[in-house]
Amino acid sequence: MFNTDQKNGVLLKDIAAELKLSTSTVSRALAGHQAISQETREAVQQAAVSMGYASNRPGKKKKNLPTRTVGVLLSVDQLHNRFMTMVLEHIHQDMLEFRYHVVVLIDPMNSANDAGHLSTFRPIIDEYLEGMILLSATTDSFMVRELQRLGVPVLLAVRSMDDSKVDIVEPDNIFGGAEIMRHLYELGHRRIGLVMGPENSSTSRDRAKGALSYLRERGVPAENTPVMWNTFSYESGYSCASQMLSLQNRVTAIMAGGDSIALGVLDAARTKNIDVPSQLSVVGFDNIPLSGSRLIGLTTIDSSAKELARVVCRRMLDRIRNGVLTPVTRDVMPVHLIRRDTTSPPWKS
C-alpha cells in the first residue's frame, strides 16, 4: 500500500507508480485531457484524492496574484429549492460588492461524501478558487474534511456537521422546529405529521429534532407524529403528503421541512379535497416570496436568506484573508414564526 507521507509530499510520479501509468498520462488525466479515456481519468483523479496529491495553484503561487473567485457547491436537487437559490443570489451579489466572483459547482447526486465528485472538481479548485462555500453537504461529508486537508478555505452555509472544525452559518433550525410545534400545539393539534428533506441533512435533522423534542416534552406520543424523509422539493411534499393523508388515523396538521415541500403538501391536500386550514393546518420553513403571496398565504418560519448570505460572505473572506489565524466560527441566525392563512384550530366533525 502506498504511503501518503505528507512530509515528503505526493508527486505525479507517485500516482503513476501506484496505477502503473506514465507520469505524462497522469498529468494529462488530471488536466482533463480528452485524449485520455474517461475510465483512466477517473482512476487517476480518485487516486489523487485518496493519496493526498495537491497540485500547484498557478493563479496564486506562480503568478502570485489572487483570482478573487470563490466556489459554491450546490446539489442538483437544490435547484428546485427557492430558499437555496435565494441564498446563492445574495452570495453572488454580496461577493461582487467585495469584488469577488462566484463559480457554481453542481453536485449531481447530493452525496458530497463521494470522493469522485471532489476529484472531478479538483482542477478548478486547484487552479482558480480561493475558497469554497458548501450549500450542499451531508452530516458526514467527505468533501469538507478533504478540502480542509488540501488547505482550501471552506465554509458550510445552511448546513452543519458534528464534531468538525469548520466555519458554519445556519438558521436556528432546532428553535424553528420547536416554534412550529408550539404554534400548532397551542392551536390544539395533537396528531401532527412531519414531511422533511433528506435524513442525512443537518437542516432536516435539526428541524425535526426541535419539533419532536417539543412534542415529547408535552407528552404527545411518538405514534401521533409520523415522519417522512425525502428531498426539499414540491414533488416530495406532494408525494409524502398524499401518503400521509391516506392514513386511517389522519393527521390534523403537517410541518414541512421547507416552503418548497409545503407547496407540495398544499397541493396534495387540495387534490384530496381536504380544506386548508379548517381540515388540515400546514406550516413551512424559510419564508420564500411565494409563501407570502395572497394565493398561498403560508404560515412559515422566516430565516432571512439576505442576512444569512451576508454573514456567509464576511466569514468566507475572513477565512481567505487570515487563514488559520481566524478562530473557527459558528453563526446561528435568528428565526421567527410568521402566521398566515394555512393554520387554525383542528376541525371538529
N, C-alpha and C positions, 0 to 999 in steps of 0.2 A: 504493500500500500504506500502511496506517495506521502511523503512527509511535508506538510504545509507549514514549514517553519517561517513565520513572518519576519523573523530577524534577518534572514538571508533574502527574503523576497521570492516571489514566484515569477519565473520568466517564461517567455514564449516557448523556449526550448524544453522547459519542464512539462508544459502541457503537451507538446509534441511527443516527448518521450512516453508520457503516460498513455497517450492514444495511439502511439506508433504511427505518427504522421510526420511530415516535414514541417520545419518551422515556418516556411513560406505559406504552406497550406493553412496552418493555424492562424497566421497573421491575416490572411485574406478572409478566412472564415469569420474571424472576429470583426472584420470590417464590413461583413455582409456581402462580400463579392459574389455575384451571381454565377461565376464560373465554378464555384464550389457547391456541391449538392446540398439540398436543404437538410438531409439527414446528417451530413458531416458538420454543417454549420451549427445545428442544434447540439450535436455531441460536444463540439468544441466550446460552445457557449456555456453548456451545463458544466463542463469540466472547469472552465474559467471561474465560474461562481463557486463551485464546491472546493476548489483548490485555493481560492483567495487571490486570484490574479487581479491586479489593479493596473490598468494601462495609464500611460501619461495623459494628462488633460491639456492638449496643446493650447487651447484658448486661454488658459490661465498660466500654465507653467512655462511653456516655451515662449509665448508672446508676452507673458506677464501682464495680460490685460483681462479685466473681468468681462464676462459675457453678458452680465446683467439679465440673466434668463433663469427662471425658476420653473420646475416641472410640477404639474398637478396630476396625480393619478386618480382616475375615476372609473369605476366599473361600468360595463356597458348597460346593465340594468338600471343604473342610477341616472341614465339619460332621461328616464321617464319620471324621475322624482324631481318635481319642480323646486322643492326646497334646496336640493343639492345643486341644481343648475343656477339658482339664485345666488348661492354661496360662491359658486365658480365665477359668475358675472361680477360680483363685488370684489373678489380677489383680483380679477383682471383689472378692474377699474382702479382699485387702490394701488396695485403694483405699478400701474402706469404713472400715478402721481409721484411715485418714488423713482421713476424712470427705469423700471424693470419690466420685462416681458414675461408672458406666461406661455408655456407649451403644455398642452393637454395630452396625457398618455392614457389610452383606453385599455383597461384590463378586461379581456374578453370573457373571462369565466368567473369573475369576482372571487378568485381564490388567490389572494395575494401571498399565500404561503408557498406557492408553486415557484420553485427556482427557475423554471423555464421562462416565466414571464420576465423575471428580472434579467436573465441573460439576454433576452430579446432587446430590452431597453438599455443594456449596458453601453453600447456605442454612443447613444445620445447622452446618457448620464455622464460618461467619462469625458466626452468632448465638449459639451455645451452647458450643462446645468450646474448652477451654483448651489442649488438646494432642491429638496423635494417636499411637496405638501401632499399628504395622502388623504384623499376623501374616501378612499376605498381601502379598508384593512380589516381583517378578521381579528378576533381576540387573541389568536396565536400566530399572528402574521410573521412569516419568514422575511418578508420584504423589509420590514422596519429594522430588524437586527442586522441584516446583511448590508443595508445602506449605511448604517452606523459603523459597521466594521470597515467599510470601504472609505470612511471619512467624509461621507456626504451629509451635510446638514439636513435633518429630516424633522417634519412636524406632522402630527396627527390632527386633522380637523374634523369635527363632528364624530369622531371615533376615539376610542381609547384602548389601551392594553393594560393588563395586570402585570405588576412587577417589572415594568420597563422604565428605563431611564431615557425618556423621550419627551419632547415638548408636546403638550396636548391642549387643544382648545375645543370645548364641547359645551352643549347646553346642559342645564341641570336636569338630566333625564330622570333620575330617581325621584326628585321632588315633583317634576312634572307628572310622572305616572301616578304619584300619590294624590296630587291635586285633582286629577281627573276622577279618581275613585272617591275622593272626599265629596266632590260635586255630585256625583251620581248617587252615592250613599245617602247624602243629606236630602236628595230628592225622593228617596225611598226605594231605590233599586237594590236588590239583593242577589239577583242572578244576572251577572254581567260577563259577557264574553270578551276575550282579547284576540284581536287579529293583528299580528305583529309582522315585522320584517324577518330577515334571517336570524336563526337562533345563535349563530356564532358572531353576530354583530353586537358590539357593546351597546349601541344605541337601542336596539330591540331588547336586549337582556336587561339593561338598567331601567328602561321604562316599564317593562313587565315587573321587574323586582320592586320598584316603588309602588306600583298598583297592587300587587299581590300582598305585599307586606302590610299595606293599609287595611286591606280587607281581612287578613288573618288576625290582625290586632283587634278587629271588631267582631270576631267570631264567625265570619262568613266562611262556611266550609269550602274546601278545595273543589268538591264536585259541583258547586254552584258557579264555578269560574272556568269554563272551557277556554283553552288557549290553543291558537293555531299559528304556526310559523310559516312564512313564505318570503316574498320579496316586497320591497317598498314600491308597489305599483297598483294602479287601478285594477288591473286584471286579477291580481292576487286577492285584493279586497273583495271583488265581486265573487270570485270562486269560493273563498273561505267563508264569506258571509252566507252565501247560498247554502252551503253545507250546515253551517251553524244554525241558520234559521229553519232548517228542516228537522232539527232535533225535536223529539216528542215534548220534552220539558224546555220550551223555547226561552232564550234569554230575553230580558226586557231592555237591555242596553248593550252596546258594543263600544269598546275602546279600540280605536285604530292606532297602530304604531306610527302612522304618519298621515298627513292630509291626503296624499295620493291614494293610500289604502282606503281612507274614509270615503272618498268619492265612489269607489267601487262598492263599498258597503251600502251606501245610499241607493245606488242603482239596483243592487240585489234586492233591497227591501221593496223598492217600487215594483220590480218585476213580480214579486210575490204578493203584491197588493197589501203590504204592511205599511201603515201610515207612520211617518216620522214627523213629530216626536210622540204622538199620542200612544202608539203601539210599540215603538222602538226608539230609544234615545241613542244618538251616535255622537262620539267625541273624537276629534282628530288630534294631531300634534304637528306644529310647525307654523301654522297661520300663513299659508301661501295666499297670494292675492285672490284667487278664485274662491277661496273659502269664505271671504268676507263679502262676496257679491250678493245681491238680493236674490239671485236664483238659487244659491246654495245656503247661505246663512249658517255655516258650520260652527258649532261650538268647538273650540280648539285651544291648544296651548301655544302661546306666542313665544317663539325663540328667534329673535331678530337675526336674519341672515346678514344684514348690513353690518351690525355691530360685531357679530362673530367674525366675519371676514376681515374687518379692520384689525381686530386683535391678532388674527392669524398672520396677517402681513407684517405687523410690528414684530411679532415673535420670530417669524422666519428671517427677517432682516437682521434682527439682533443676533440670531444664531450664525448667519452668514458672516457678519462683521466681526463677531467676538469669539466664535468657535466655542471650545470647552471652557473658556473663561466666564461664560454666562451660565449661571446655575440653571438646571432643568426646571421648567415651569409647567404648571397645570392650571389653566384658566377654566373655571366652571361658570358659564354665562347664566345670568338670572332668566327665569321664565315665569309666565303668569297665565292664568286661565282667562279666556275671552268667551263669555256666554252669549250665544246667539239663538238660533231658532230650532236646533236639532235635539234639544234636550228638554225634558219635562218630567213630572212625576209619572211613575208607571201606570199604564192603562188598567183599569179595573172593569172586568166584564160584568 
